[in-house]
């Protein structure tokens, strides 16, 4: 009976080595793919935003969010003004109609 401290048999050790070698190969392929993707993303960011620096991109994103919020507020105010004007027109038309009927 094998004891806990006894070395594993050669077949078990070979299998462990093959498994570790497969894991290494997979990890290397994953790393290569991730590096390629990072390179492409940096190139895209540089082309689209003028920088590939992460902190600069975060700053640009925050500025875009701020600008978007401002534009949405302005758009909402514009729509609210249109609605008020439309309601005033309807009110004027109804008032004029009531005067004619009276």
N, C-alpha and C positions, 0 to 999 in steps of 0.2 A: 504494500500500500504506500502511495506517495505521500510524503509529508509536505506541509505548507511551505517549508523552506527549500524543498528539493527543486532543482532546475526543471523547467518544462522539457518535454521531449523535442527532438529536432523538427518533427513535422509540425508541431504546434508553433514552435518558434518561426519556422518558415512561413506558415500561414499568417502569423502576426506581422511578419516583415512585409509580405505581399499586401496585406490590408493597409498597413501604414504607407507603403509606397503608392498605393492607389489613392489614399487620402492626400498625400503630398502632390500627386499629379493633378488631382481635382482642385486642390487649393491653389496651385500655380496657375491653372487655367482660369479659375475664378478671378485671381489677382490680375492676370493679363487682361481679361475682359473688363474688369472694373477700371483699370488704368486707361484702357482705350475709351471707355465711356466717359470717364472724367476728362480726358483730353478733348473729346468732342464737345462736351458740355461747356468747358472753358472757352473753346473756340466760338461756340454759339453765343455765349455770354459776351465775349469780347466784341463780336460782330454786332450784336443787337443792342448792348448797353454800354459799350465802350470800355469795359473793364471785366476782368475775370476774378478780381479780388472779392472774397466772400463778404468782408465787412462793408466794402463799397456797395456791393449788390444789396446787402441788407438795408443800407441807408437809402438806396434808390427805391427799394420796395416800400419802405415806410413813407417816402415822399409820394410815391404813386398812390398809396392808400389815402394819404391826406388829401391829395389833389382830387381823387375820386370822390371822397366824402364831400368836399367843397362843391364839386360839380353836381352831385346828387341833391345837395341842399338847394343849390341855385335852381335846378330843374324842378324840384318840388315847389319852390316859391313861384316859379313861372307858371306851373300848372294851377297852383292855388289862385294866382291872379287871373288866369283865364277863366277859372270856375266862377270867381267873384264877378267878373265882367259879364259872363253868360247869365248868371243869376240876376244881375242888375238889368240886363236887356229884357229878360223874361218879365221881371217885375214892372219895368216901364211899359212893355207891351200890354200886360194885364191891366195896368192902371189906365192906359189910354183906352183900352176896350171898355172898361167899366165906365169911364167918363162918357163915351159915345152912347152906351146903353142907358145911361141915367137921364 
